[in-house]
Amino acid sequence: MPKLEAEFFQHHIGQLAPNMAISMADSDEELAKALSHSQHPCILFGFLTAVYVQPDRLSRLAKAYNLHPGPPSRPGYRPTHFAFLQSAKEHGVTLHEMAERIDTGPILATCSFAITKVDSLEALEEQTYATAIAFALDHLPVIVGMADPVPYDGEEWHPHKMRAEDLAKLSASKDFAKGD
């Protein structure tokens, strides 16, 4: 997680659970280091991260959550880019448990929003980011283990993960269609 977001969540988690030890890691190497120094069961929270957590690290965590920047219908690579390029009418974020395979873990909750008057990818990314921040703050008690998640009975992960190659093809077809 980038430093700005890490400090933001560290502050809010500190208010919620003042005795909780918090470490920040924005790479697999830093996560390995934090796990090796921990004397207590660890909870991992990935916020809009592209860092893949290795299975051996997942197995050493009490819980591992990720806030995915897209709905369950858009698992995988850069879901906001796909939503923008495909002129989606709706987008959202998904809080889920991490699993060995990316974006396959049990879903805890989702939050969707209508895409209206978005004229740029940056605008949609900003809307997604703002939604993700608010959604994460609402779910911090669950993330830090102070509350049980509400049973989820919504949409499950789409079986096809979006990949970098898919985005490149879609981008190229949009550029071609515009005559660029």
VEXROKE-424579 format. One line per 8 residues: for each residue z, y negated, x of N, C-alpha, C. Coordinates in steps of 0.02 Angstrom, whole numbers, plus 50000, padded with zeros to 5 digits. Atoms other than C-alpha are relative to their C-alpha. Example, Ala and Ser with C-alpha at 12.3 -4.5 7.8 and 13.67 -1.06 7.14 Angstrom:
BEGIN
50000/50059/50045/50390/50225/50615/50000/49940/50045  49997/50059/49958/50357/50053/50684/50037/49945/49961
END
This chain:
BEGIN
50000/50058/50043/50000/50000/50000/50000/49939/50045  50000/50062/49959/49959/49828/50071/50069/49967/50000  49934/50031/49989/50107/49728/50135/50023/49956/49942  49981/50045/50054/50104/49598/49996/50026/50039/49939  49979/49959/50057/50114/49729/49858/50063/50039/50017  49941/49962/49980/50240/49832/49956/50063/49957/49996  49941/50045/50004/50357/49683/49972/50016/49982/49928  49989/50015/50071/50333/49640/49788/50037/50058/49967
49967/49943/50032/50379/49816/49732/50067/50015/50032  49936/49990/49967/50517/49829/49861/50053/49954/49967  49955/50047/50032/50597/49675/49783/50020/50025/49930  49986/49979/50069/50582/49741/49604/50038/50067/49998  49963/49937/49997/50641/49916/49650/50071/49987/50023  49933/50019/49977/50787/49838/49744/50044/49972/49945  49962/50026/50057/50839/49747/49586/50019/50056/49952  49989/49945/50046/50825/49906/49483/50047/50052/50029
49961/49948/49966/50903/50025/49610/50023/49973/50067  49981/50034/49938/50997/49922/49740/50019/50047/50058  49979/49955/49947/51059/50075/49837/49944/50046/50024  50056/49958/49980/50887/50154/49854/49971/49976/50066  50033/50017/49936/50817/50159/50031/49925/49999/49987  50072/50009/50011/50637/50098/50032/49965/49993/50066  50043/50006/49941/50506/50125/50166/49930/49984/49976  50069/50017/50017/50331/50054/50165/49954/50039/50047
50050/49965/49960/50181/50154/50224/49932/49985/49970  50067/50013/50026/49999/50103/50210/49948/50043/50035  50046/49952/49971/49924/50250/50303/50033/50069/50000  49973/49932/49997/49944/50437/50316/50049/50008/50058  49957/49996/49941/50021/50417/50489/50068/49968/49986  49937/50033/50016/50152/50294/50426/50041/50040/49949  49964/49958/50048/50194/50410/50281/50032/50059/50037  49972/49944/49961/50219/50555/50403/50062/49978/50038
49944/50027/49962/50334/50447/50507/50060/49987/49953  49946/50013/50047/50435/50391/50355/50032/50065/49976  49973/49935/50022/50454/50571/50295/50041/50033/50054  49964/49968/49946/50510/50630/50466/50068/49968/50013  49937/50035/49988/50648/50499/50472/50047/50000/49939  49960/50004/50061/50711/50520/50294/50052/50056/49997  49946/49952/50009/50876/50606/50261/50009/50020/49926  49994/49990/50073/50851/50605/50071/49933/50020/49971
50064/49985/50033/50721/50670/49949/49962/49934/49989  50041/50061/50004/50578/50545/49946/49956/50000/49938  50047/50012/50054/50478/50473/49803/49945/49955/50028  50056/50040/49976/50305/50405/49843/49967/49966/49941  50037/50037/50050/50220/50270/49742/49940/49968/50033  50062/50029/49976/50039/50232/49781/49973/49952/49948  50024/50052/50046/49977/50071/49704/49928/49983/50017  50071/50015/49990/49787/50060/49689/49977/50018/50071
50013/49982/49931/49774/50152/49854/49943/50050/50006  50053/49951/49984/49630/50247/49932/50026/50051/50051  49973/49954/49950/49747/50340/50051/50010/50069/49967  49992/49930/50022/49737/50529/50026/50063/50027/50031  49938/49971/49975/49907/50613/50041/49988/50075/50010  50012/49930/49981/49892/50779/50131/50047/50047/49961  49958/49953/50037/49958/50933/50038/50067/50015/50033  49936/49986/49967/50091/50966/50171/50049/49942/49991
49955/50058/50013/50159/50790/50143/50022/50000/49927  49982/49997/50072/50153/50808/49953/50056/50050/49989  49950/49947/50010/50256/50967/49966/50070/49979/50024  49935/50023/49974/50394/50872/50058/50029/49942/49959  49977/50056/50042/50411/50738/49923/50034/50025/49937  49968/49983/50064/50528/50744/49774/49951/49987/49943  50052/50019/50048/50392/50656/49673/49950/49956/50036  50052/50043/49972/50228/50569/49712/49958/49975/49942
50038/50032/50054/50146/50446/49592/49945/49956/50029  50054/50045/49982/49985/50350/49600/49981/49959/49939  50027/50041/50053/49927/50204/49496/49926/49991/50015  50072/49997/49991/49740/50233/49482/49968/49940/49965  50030/50060/50030/49631/50078/49450/49943/50015/49952  50049/49983/50050/49536/50158/49308/50030/50046/49948  49975/49954/50051/49557/50260/49150/49985/50072/50020  50013/49930/49984/49557/50451/49152/49926/50019/49996
50072/49987/50004/49372/50445/49107/49963/49980/50063  50031/50022/49937/49338/50368/49279/50042/50020/50060  49963/49980/49940/49425/50473/49411/49958/49992/50062  50036/50002/49937/49380/50458/49593/49989/49930/50027  50016/50057/49958/49297/50323/49694/49984/49937/49959  50013/50067/50025/49302/50139/49643/49981/49996/49926  50016/49999/50072/49312/50156/49454/49983/49931/49971  50014/50067/50027/49309/49967/49426/49927/49982/50014
50070/50013/49985/49140/49955/49513/49955/50036/49950  50040/49962/50048/49070/50092/49401/50003/49967/49931  49993/50031/50066/49140/50008/49245/49957/49937/49996  50039/50062/50000/49059/49843/49293/49925/50016/49999  50071/49986/49995/48890/49916/49341/49973/50036/49938  50021/49965/50060/48885/50025/49185/50013/49960/49936  49986/50045/50057/48931/49877/49072/50047/50031/49950  49949/49969/50044/49083/49968/49004/50031/49948/49954
49967/50044/50049/49167/49894/48852/50076/50001/50008  49928/49992/49992/49339/49954/48905/50014/50027/50071  49978/49976/49935/49432/49987/49067/50076/50008/49997  49927/49992/50001/49612/50021/49117/50027/50027/50065  49965/49971/49943/49736/50099/49236/50035/50064/49977  49969/49936/50015/49815/50271/49246/50057/50014/50049  49943/49979/49958/49988/50318/49311/50004/50076/49996  49999/49927/50000/49990/50499/49366/50038/50027/50060
49970/49965/49943/50078/50623/49478/49943/50018/50047  50050/49980/49951/49984/50656/49638/49998/50076/50004  50011/49929/49991/49911/50828/49665/49957/50010/50062  50040/49987/49940/49819/50913/49808/49930/49972/49994  50066/50028/50010/49653/50863/49733/50007/49931/49968  49995/50070/50023/49628/50676/49703/49986/49994/49926  50007/50016/50072/49649/50614/49524/49994/50063/49956  49995/49941/50041/49694/50783/49451/50071/50012/49975
49930/49989/50017/49883/50769/49436/50015/49981/49928  49981/50015/50069/49973/50761/49269/50005/49925/49988  50000/50070/50019/49950/50594/49183/50066/49984/49965  49939/50023/50032/50109/50501/49137/49985/49949/49946  50014/50053/50048/50034/50351/49049/49935/49964/50021  50060/50040/49987/49878/50244/49034/50007/49933/49964  50002/50065/50032/49844/50065/48988/49927/49977/50002  50070/50021/50001/49672/50008/48932/49995/49929/49973
50013/50068/50024/49598/49838/48898/49925/49993/49987  50070/50014/50015/49437/49774/48824/49971/49956/50054  50035/50042/49951/49311/49702/48945/49959/49949/49960  50035/50053/50037/49257/49536/48874/49984/49943/50048  50022/50058/49962/49160/49395/48955/50013/50007/50075  49993/49989/49929/49169/49472/49128/49932/49991/50031  50066/50014/49971/49027/49398/49229/49994/50020/50073  50004/49978/49931/49070/49469/49399/50047/50059/50012
49956/49945/49981/49145/49621/49481/50069/49974/50019  49936/50028/49979/49280/49510/49556/50044/49984/49939  49962/50016/50060/49333/49452/49382/50029/50064/49969  49975/49937/50028/49349/49632/49322/50054/50030/50046  49948/49976/49954/49446/49679/49479/50065/49961/49991  49940/50041/50012/49566/49534/49447/50035/50021/49935  49971/49979/50063/49591/49589/49267/50033/50069/50008  49971/49934/49987/49622/49768/49325/50064/49994/50040
49941/50010/49957/49744/49710/49459/50059/49973/49959  49946/50030/50041/49844/49603/49337/50028/50052/49952  49978/49947/50045/49851/49748/49214/50042/50051/50039  49965/49951/49960/49906/49866/49353/50070/49976/50020  49934/50027/49981/50048/49752/49411/50048/50004/49941  49957/49999/50059/50118/49732/49235/50018/50071/49980  49990/49931/50019/50097/49917/49198/50049/50034/50047  49955/49970/49951/50184/49969/49359/50071/49975/49990
49933/50026/50012/50331/49853/49326/50032/50031/49939  49974/49967/50061/50349/49927/49151/50023/50071/50013  49986/49929/49987/50354/50102/49226/50043/50012/50062  49958/49991/49941/50465/50071/49378/50059/50046/49989  49944/49954/50009/50616/50160/49301/49978/50074/50004  50026/49932/49994/50510/50318/49287/49981/50015/50072  50023/49990/49931/50433/50296/49460/50058/50012/50047  49943/49992/49954/50603/50280/49545/50049/50054/49977
49959/49944/50022/50677/50425/49447/50060/49982/49958  49943/50022/50041/50795/50325/49336/49988/50012/49925  50016/49987/50070/50707/50373/49173/49948/50056/49998  50051/49948/50010/50604/50518/49108/49938/49968/49969  50060/50027/50031/50424/50484/49065/49996/50020/49926  50013/49984/50070/50375/50477/48883/49946/50054/49999  50053/49949/50001/50274/50633/48840/49931/49968/49987  50068/50028/50003/50089/50595/48862/49956/50048/49961
50045/49957/50038/49963/50660/48736/49931/49967/49993  50063/50036/50003/49812/50552/48776/49945/50036/50037  50059/49975/49966/49648/50574/48867/50018/50033/50067  49989/49966/49936/49644/50697/49012/49946/49977/50050  50048/50018/49948/49551/50675/49176/49931/50027/49985  50069/49977/50006/49362/50684/49163/49987/50048/50058  50010/49950/49946/49303/50836/49263/49955/49976/50058  50044/50025/49947/49172/50737/49362/50031/49940/50034
49973/50056/49961/49243/50627/49499/49943/49957/50025  50049/50046/49973/49147/50473/49545/50006/49999/50076  50002/49998/49927/49094/50473/49727/49963/49939/50028  50035/50056/49968/49031/50345/49851/49925/50006/49992  50073/49989/50008/48857/50423/49840/49977/49979/49930  50017/50019/50069/48858/50400/49651/49997/49924/49992  49999/50073/50004/48904/50217/49670/49939/49970/50035  50059/50025/49964/48766/50190/49798/49937/50008/49958
50058/49988/50043/48637/50267/49681/49999/49952/49940  49996/50044/50058/48698/50166/49532/49985/49928/50021  50013/50068/49975/48699/50004/49633/49927/49990/50015  50071/50006/49983/48524/50037/49697/49957/49997/49937  50039/50001/50061/48459/50072/49522/50008/49933/49963  49989/50066/50031/48537/49910/49457/49962/49946/50037  50038/50049/49959/48461/49811/49601/49926/50006/49986  50070/49988/50014/48292/49891/49567/49981/49974/49931
50013/50023/50069/48304/49854/49380/49998/49924/49996  50000/50073/50000/48341/49670/49418/49943/49972/50040  50056/50024/49959/48194/49661/49537/50022/49973/50066  49975/50023/49935/48301/49628/49690/49970/50041/50056
END
